[in-house]
């Protein structure tokens, strides 16, 4: 499968890729890109849920373990070439309510991994799934990597800490690594994860079931939506070019912003075209429990990552909506 003009998934032949959070949405999608490549994939999961069978040329090893434990890393790190670190607690409200627990789930595993690399001389390439919400409420758009960080929840604070630890160990030469700050990811991915992943997937499912689409306030909050396959391609390209991304953070987005009204209208039109039924779009007051980030606007400038790796998103928003609705149907 072609990743760019210079690289294909076959460039992962004979490599050993370790994927944390392998029960999750992002990890499963990335692994599906490599299933027909003669490589080794170690899937690491804390729960073991949704570890589907992989049929293809890749050799898959499953490890159900707690990655906060150094002994675990000592056992699984030898001969690993690339680590795709997706494991995380992603509920913002939960992070704010239990910051110590969130730190233990989101920061400690990566720090333990990095220390194990330092102490025992392992030097994999480590790619961290981070988030553009670290930028907080940017005053102008589009946002690039030079914008100041302004984390507004414990979740973003801990993601930023992970990035800083990764940068420290990269700078001192213990590993090579980079952080990919993801915009709003959506798309079919693995069907088991589709039902409750992201606002676009949720709205698409509701529309198919004939339920109204509810939008906060006037719906004029802009987001940059990136299709999940483009995210997987970004990680895979970064993994093949560690020297070009080492010690940096990058924005992974589509570079086009749509407000929530536009997103709902596209979903409604796509479902109506297929099922011949109209979908009601309703505006509701923002609940008091909503995060301040629900009111943010975001559009990403992807120039830095494109220049570093040759990556460009291949699926525009309209195409992505159609693919998502098709998968749900």
N, C-alpha and C positions, 0 to 999 in steps of 0.2 A: 504494500500500500504506500502510495506516494505521500511524503510529509512536506516536501518542498521541492524546488527545482534541483537541489543538491542531494537530498536525503530521502530514503525510504525506510519503512519499518524493518526491512531486511538488514539494515545497518545495525540492528540489535542482535543479529545472529551471534551465538556463542557467549553473549553477555548474561550476567546474573543480575536480575532486577528484583529488589525487595520492595514490596508495596505494603505500607501500613494502612490501617483503616480499610482493609480489603473487603469488608462486608458492605462498604458504603457505595454511594452513587458515583462519585468521581473515580474511585479506584476501579470499580467494576468496568466502567467504560474504557478506561485506559488499558486495562488488561485485555479487553476484547480486541484492541488494535494489534496485540502481539500474539494472539493465539495461534496464528499460522506461521510464526517465526521460530526457527530452531534455537530457542534460548531457554534459560531457566528463570522461572518466576516463583519467588517465595511470597506467599500471601500471608500476612500477619494480621490476625484479628483477635480482639479481646473477647468477643461474644461468640464468634463462629457462625453468626446468622448470615443467611443468604450467600454462603460460599458455594456457588453453583459449579457444576461440572464444566470443565473446559475441554472441548474436543478440538484438537488441532496438533500442530507440530511442537508447540512449547511444552516443556516439562514443568509441571506445577507441583509445588510443595506447600502444604497448608500447616501453619503453626498457630495454635490457639493459646495465647499467652498474654500476660500483662507487660506492656513495654515500658512501664515505670521501673522495672527491675533490671539492674545492671547485669546480673547473671544471664538473663535472657539475651541481651545484646552480645555478651561474650560468646555465646553459643552460636548465634545465627549470623554474625558479621563476617567471619572469614570467607574470602573469595567473592564477596558481594561487590559488584561494580557500581551500581546506581541504586539509590534509595529514593522512592517517591513517597514523601511523608504526607499522607492525607488524614491520619488519625486525629480526631479532635472532638471536643464537646462543642457543638455549634449553636446552642440555644443562648441567645443574648440575655434574656430574662433570668435564666438559670445561672449564668455567669455572674450577674449582678447580685443575685440573691445569695450565692455561695461562692464568693471569690477565692477562698482558699482551696476549695474542692476543684474549682475551675483551673486554678494554677497547677494543681497536682495532675489534672487530666491533660492540660494543653501545653504546659511549659516543661514540667519535670521529665516527661518521656524524651523530648528532644535533647534536653541538657544531659540526661543520662547517656543517651546515644553518643553525643558529641564527646563527652568525657571518656567513654569507652574507646572511641576512635583515638583520642589523644594518648591514653594510657597504654593501649595495646598495638598502636601503629597501623590501624586500619585507615585507609584513605579513599573511601567511596565518594562519589558525587552525590550530594544530598539536595533534593529539590523540595522546598516547603510550599504547601498550599496555604497562601495567606489571603488577605482580603483588602479591597480598595476602601472599605469603610474605615480603615486606619486614618485616612485623610480627613475624617470627620465631616464638617460642613464647609466645603471649599467655597470661596467667595466668587470665583469665576470658573468658567468651563472653556475648553476641556482641561482636564487635570493631567499633568505629567509627573515624572518621578522627582522633579525638583520642588514640588509643592510640600509645605510643612506637614508633618504628621500631627494629628489632633484626635487621638482615640477618645471616644466619648462613652465607652462602656468597658467593663472588665474584660469582655471577650476581645475587643480590639487592643486593649492594653497588653493582654497576654500574647496575642499574635505578634505585636510589635516586639515584645521581649524575646519571643522565639526568633524573630528576624535578627535581632541584635546579637543573640548568642551565636546564631549561624554565621553572621558576619565576623564575629570575633575569632571563631575557630577557623574560618576561611582565611582571614588576614594573617594568622600565625602559621598557616600552612598545614594544619592538622587534617583538613578535608578540603574539598572544593564544594561550593554550594551556592544556591541562589534562592530567593523568595519570589514566587509568582503571586502577585496580588490580583485576585479574581474579582471581576465585576459580577453582575447578576447572572449566574449560570442557570440555564434551563435546557429542556430537551428530553427526549425519550430515554436515552441511556439504557440502563437495565430496567426492565419493566417493574421488577419488584420494588424499585425505589421511586417510581414515577409518581405514585399517588399523592405524596405529601412533600415533594421537593420543589421549593421555589414558587413564587407567586404566579408565574406564567403557567407552570404545570398544574397548579391548583385551579386556576381560572379555567384552563382548557378542560379539565375533568368536570368542573361544575357545569360548564356550558353544554358539554355532551349529555349530561344528565338532565338538562333543561332547567337548571337552577339559575337564578339571577346572579350577575356579576356585581359585587359590591366594591365600591371605590371610596377611599377616604377623601373627605372634603371635596374640592373641585377637580381632583384628579390631575392637577398640573405639576405633579412631581416627576421629574425626568430621571430615567434610569438608562444605563447602558447594558443591554442584554447580550450575553455571549453564549452561543450554542455549545453544548457539552462536547461534541466531537472536536470543535476547534480548541477547546481547553486541553483535551487529551493530546492533540497534535503539538500544542505549545510545550507541554511537559516533555514529550518525546524528543522534540527538536532541541530543547535546552539540555537534555540528558546526553545528547550526542556532541554538544559543543561547550563543555564545562569551562574552558579557558575564556570563552566569550561572555559568560554570564557570572563568573565567579565573584562572590562578595557583593552582589548587587540585588536590588529588588526591582521588579518590573510590573507594569500594569498589563493585565490580560483582559482585553475588552474588545468590543466590536467597533468602537470609535464613532458610533452613531447613537444619539439619545432619542428615546421615545417617552412621552408622558404616559401615565397610567390609562388615561382616556384612549389614547391611540392603541395601546396594547389590548385593551378590552375590546375595542371596535374590530381590530384585526382578528382576534379570537372568535368573536361573535360572527363575523362574516365568513370565516373558514368553516365553522360548525354549521352555519345556516346553508352554505353551499353544499355540504355533504348530507345533512339530515333534513333539510327543508323545514327547519323550524327556527323561529325568531328567538333571540336571547335578550332578556331584559338587562339593562345596565343601570344600576342604582348607586346614588351617591349618599354616603352616610357620614356622620360626624366622626372625627378622630377620637377614639376612646382615650380616657385618661391614662390607661395602662400602656398606651403605645409608646414606643421608643422615640426619642428625638430624631433618630436616624430615619424613621419612617417619613420625615418631612424633608429629607435631603434631596438635592439634585446631583446627578453625576453623569459625566461623559469623559471617557478616557482617551488620552493621546498614546497610541501604541508604537510610536516611531522608534523608541529606544529598543524595545524587544525585537521589532521587525529588523532593525539594522544589525542587531547582535546575532540573530539566528536565521533570518530569512522567512520568519513566520508571518502569515497574514490570515485573518479569518476568511473562511471559504463560504460560510453559510450566513446570508443576511437575515434580518429579523423576519421578513415575510416568509422566506423559505423555511426558516426554523419553526415558525408557527404551524405551517402546513405539515411539516414532518412530525411535530409533536402531536397534533390532532390525529394524523394518520396512525401513529403508534397506539394512541389511546383507543381508537376505534378498532 
